[in-house]
């Protein structure tokens, strides 16, 4: 492989790795950026946001199985479609769409297959799929790269509760100013009962250089049975509107092989200090 090709390959590999990191690290980034996003719904499932003044808006991806509560006894296969619409100052519009398939077994293991577009100088725009397996039974998370058949292994380390909190109790979220929450009642979506919530966060004038207050509104409907978000709309004047909708749900038990790393994949745990590092027992 020539030096130029090798360099382009390394760039493509790093971009793909960064895309895979988004799913695993979004919650961490969201917690570190200000102003903070609206809180996710309870029940161990929610739409995770990455938001801050430097970004001017929000990027979000659905997360199931990443919370403090592992949902067992509720197997399913769900298809989620995410649309993003942005209107530019000249009236031009941008529309993007991607699809995610989520599998969950009766033991609470979750597999997410996320479609995304990778654009590099070497390959141009190519469609890729990243796979994340969250296994609370073994205590591991795996990020699978089907292109080179590698699986990055990470331990599932629950966050330490704050001092004085009861063991096993999720840490309390800090109170947020300028945030109002409104109950939307309940309705049926795909034959499932769902409860709705609208969260409005107001960014006061001058906080990020804005001449007038900015309202960021998030509306979500969460299944009380499956404990997953079935529909969510996030409207941000700085970035446009993102809508995520579960379009189908199958409640049969997924094949157990979906939650295992294929035998022909090479498992990597990274080096000490890396995000993928997993110390030996």
C-alpha positions in Angstrom: 0.0 0.0 0.0 1.4 3.4 -1.0 2.1 6.1 1.6 -0.8 8.2 0.2 -3.3 5.3 0.3 -2.1 4.3 3.8 -2.7 7.9 5.0 -6.2 8.0 3.5 -7.0 4.6 5.0 -5.9 5.8 8.4 -8.1 8.9 8.1 -11.1 6.8 7.1 -10.5 4.4 9.9 -10.3 7.2 12.5 -13.5 8.8 11.1 -15.3 5.5 11.4 -14.0 5.0 14.9 -15.1 8.5 15.9 -18.6 7.8 14.5 -18.8 4.6 16.6 -17.7 6.5 19.7 -20.7 8.9 19.3 -23.1 6.3 20.5 -21.0 5.2 23.5 -19.9 8.6 24.6 -22.9 10.9 23.8 -24.2 10.8 27.3 -20.7 11.8 28.6 -20.4 14.7 26.2 -24.0 15.8 27.0 -23.1 16.0 30.7 -20.0 18.1 30.1 -21.5 20.7 27.7 -23.4 23.8 28.8 -26.1 24.8 28.7 -27.4 21.3 29.6 -30.1 19.5 27.7 -33.5 18.6 29.0 -33.4 15.5 31.2 -34.2 12.2 29.5 -37.3 10.2 30.5 -37.1 7.8 33.4 -36.9 4.0 33.0 -33.4 3.5 31.5 -34.3 4.6 28.0 -34.2 8.0 26.4 -33.1 10.2 23.6 -29.5 11.4 24.3 -28.5 14.9 23.3 -25.1 16.5 22.5 -25.7 20.2 22.8 -23.8 23.4 23.7 -23.2 27.0 22.7 -20.2 26.0 20.6 -22.4 23.6 18.5 -25.3 26.0 18.3 -27.9 23.2 18.5 -28.3 19.5 19.1 -27.3 16.2 17.8 -29.1 13.2 19.3 -29.3 9.5 18.9 -31.6 7.1 20.6 -30.2 5.2 23.5 -31.9 2.0 24.9 -30.2 0.0 27.6 -27.7 2.7 28.6 -29.5 3.9 31.7 -29.3 2.9 35.4 -32.1 0.4 34.9 -31.8 -2.8 32.9 -35.1 -3.7 31.3 -35.7 -7.5 31.5 -38.6 -9.6 30.4 -39.6 -7.3 27.5 -37.9 -8.6 24.4 -38.4 -6.7 21.2 -37.1 -5.6 17.8 -37.8 -2.0 16.9 -37.1 0.1 13.8 -36.4 3.8 14.5 -36.3 6.4 11.8 -34.6 9.8 12.5 -35.2 12.8 10.3 -33.4 16.1 10.5 -34.7 19.3 8.7 -32.8 22.5 8.7 -33.8 25.8 7.0 -30.9 28.1 6.0 -31.0 31.9 6.1 -31.6 32.1 2.3 -34.6 29.7 2.5 -32.7 26.7 1.3 -33.5 23.5 3.2 -31.5 20.4 4.2 -33.1 17.1 4.9 -31.3 14.0 6.2 -32.7 10.6 7.3 -31.2 7.5 8.9 -32.5 4.3 10.4 -31.6 2.3 13.4 -32.6 -1.3 14.3 -32.7 -2.1 18.0 -32.9 -5.6 19.4 -33.4 -6.4 23.1 -33.7 -9.9 24.7 -35.4 -11.0 27.9 -32.2 -10.6 29.9 -31.9 -7.0 29.0 -29.1 -7.3 26.4 -29.4 -4.7 23.6 -28.0 -4.6 20.1 -28.2 -1.4 18.0 -27.5 -1.3 14.3 -27.1 2.3 13.2 -26.9 3.4 9.5 -24.8 6.4 8.8 -22.9 8.0 5.9 -19.1 8.2 5.9 -17.6 10.8 3.7 -13.8 10.7 3.1 -11.5 12.0 0.3 -10.5 8.4 -0.4 -14.0 6.8 -0.6 -16.4 9.7 -1.1 -19.9 9.2 0.4 -20.4 5.6 1.5 -23.2 4.0 3.5 -21.9 2.2 6.6 -23.4 0.4 9.6 -22.1 0.5 13.1 -23.2 -2.1 15.7 -23.2 -1.7 19.4 -23.9 -4.6 21.8 -24.7 -3.7 25.4 -24.5 -6.8 27.6 -25.4 -6.2 31.3 -25.2 -10.0 31.8 -21.4 -10.1 31.1 -20.9 -6.5 32.1 -19.4 -5.5 28.7 -20.2 -3.3 25.8 -18.9 -4.1 22.3 -18.6 -1.7 19.3 -18.4 -3.8 16.2 -16.8 -2.7 12.9 -18.1 -4.9 10.1 -15.7 -3.4 7.6 -12.6 -4.9 9.3 -14.3 -7.4 11.6 -13.1 -6.0 14.9 -15.0 -5.6 18.2 -13.9 -3.0 20.7 -14.7 -4.2 24.2 -15.4 -1.9 27.1 -16.6 -2.7 30.7 -20.0 -1.4 31.7 -19.1 0.8 34.7 -22.1 2.4 36.3 -21.4 5.9 37.6 -20.6 6.3 41.3 -23.5 7.7 43.3 -22.9 11.0 45.0 -22.0 11.1 48.6 -25.0 10.3 50.8 -27.0 8.6 48.0 -28.4 5.2 48.7 -26.6 2.3 46.9 -28.2 1.5 43.6 -30.0 4.8 43.4 -29.4 6.9 40.3 -27.7 10.2 40.9 -30.0 13.1 41.0 -29.8 15.5 38.1 -28.9 19.1 39.0 -31.7 21.6 38.8 -31.8 23.6 35.6 -32.8 27.2 35.3 -35.2 28.3 32.5 -36.5 24.8 32.0 -40.2 24.0 32.1 -41.8 20.6 31.9 -45.4 19.9 30.8 -47.3 16.6 30.9 -49.0 15.8 27.6 -51.1 12.9 29.0 -51.2 9.6 27.3 -52.0 8.1 23.9 -51.6 4.9 21.9 -48.7 4.5 19.5 -48.3 1.3 17.5 -50.7 -0.4 19.9 -48.7 0.6 22.9 -49.7 3.0 25.7 -47.3 6.0 25.8 -47.0 9.0 28.1 -46.0 12.4 26.7 -43.8 15.2 28.1 -42.9 18.5 26.6 -39.7 20.2 27.9 -39.0 23.8 27.0 -35.6 25.3 27.7 -35.2 29.0 27.3 -31.8 30.5 26.6 -31.9 34.0 27.9 -30.9 36.9 25.6 -27.2 37.5 25.7 -26.2 34.1 27.2 -24.6 32.8 23.9 -24.6 36.2 22.1 -28.2 35.9 21.1 -30.1 39.2 20.8 -33.4 37.6 21.8 -34.4 34.6 24.0 -34.2 31.2 22.2 -36.6 28.4 23.0 -35.5 24.8 22.5 -38.5 22.4 22.7 -38.4 18.7 23.1 -41.5 16.5 23.0 -41.2 12.8 23.7 -43.6 9.9 24.1 -42.4 6.9 26.1 -43.9 3.4 26.1 -44.9 2.6 29.7 -44.7 -1.1 28.8 -41.5 -1.4 26.9 -39.9 1.6 28.6 -38.5 3.0 25.3 -39.2 6.3 23.6 -41.6 5.7 20.7 -41.6 9.3 19.3 -39.6 12.4 19.9 -39.4 15.8 18.3 -36.6 18.2 19.1 -37.0 21.8 17.8 -34.0 24.1 18.0 -34.0 27.4 16.0 -30.2 27.2 15.8 -30.1 23.7 14.2 -33.6 22.9 12.9 -35.9 20.1 13.8 -35.0 16.5 14.5 -37.7 13.8 14.7 -37.2 10.3 15.8 -40.0 7.8 15.4 -40.3 4.1 16.1 -42.0 2.8 12.9 -42.4 -0.9 13.9 -42.1 -3.1 17.0 -41.9 -6.9 17.1 -42.2 -8.3 20.6 -40.8 -11.8 19.9 -37.5 -13.0 21.4 -34.5 -12.0 19.1 -32.0 -14.7 18.1 -29.4 -15.1 20.9 -26.5 -14.8 18.3 -27.3 -11.1 17.8 -25.9 -10.3 21.2 -22.6 -12.2 20.7 -19.4 -11.1 19.0 -19.1 -13.3 15.8 -16.3 -15.9 16.1 -14.4 -14.4 13.1 -14.1 -10.9 14.7 -11.0 -9.8 16.5 -11.7 -8.4 20.0 -9.7 -5.4 21.0 -9.7 -3.8 24.5 -7.3 -0.9 23.8 -4.4 0.4 25.8 -4.4 1.7 29.3 -5.7 5.3 29.2 -7.7 4.7 26.0 -11.5 4.9 26.1 -11.6 1.2 25.0 -9.2 0.0 27.6 -10.4 -3.0 29.6 -8.2 -4.2 32.4 -7.6 -7.9 32.7 -9.3 -9.5 35.7 
